[in-house]
Amino acid sequence: MGDIADEFDEETVARRDAERIWIVPGTMRQDELTRLTGMPFPDDTETETVSGWIVECLGRLVQEGDTVVTGHGWKLRVVTVEGLRAGEVEVRAPADHHAQAVS
């Protein structure tokens, strides 16, 4: 018998687009994004993925171009939409961020 796949089984592929900018899948878990970029998430979030967190912040489903700015100055912009969720998200660190994250 084979494994049953779900949306969290797909390989998470993120790439560094420029200094302080990453392109990540909306299905990426928040803890993975924090490890990759250093971006903090609030402790009281009720979602696990980047896309889910953006939806939570907006209070509605995402559209291409939607942008969320955190209290720490991080900017997340929905680049593509796949179904009801963000497909790709551009994550931009604040100008004073000096991450040692792996790309």
Sequence and secondary structure as in RCSB ss.txt:
>XXXX:A:sequence
MGDIADEFDEETVARRDAERIWIVPGTMRQDELTRLTGMPFPDDTETETVSGWIVECLGRLVQEGDTVVTGHGWK
LRVVTVEGLRAGEVEVRAPADHHAQAVS
>XXXX:A:secstr
      TTTS    EEEETTEEEEETTSBHHHHHHHH     TT   SBHHHHHHHHHTS   TT EEE TTS E
EEEEEEETTEEEEEEEE  TT       
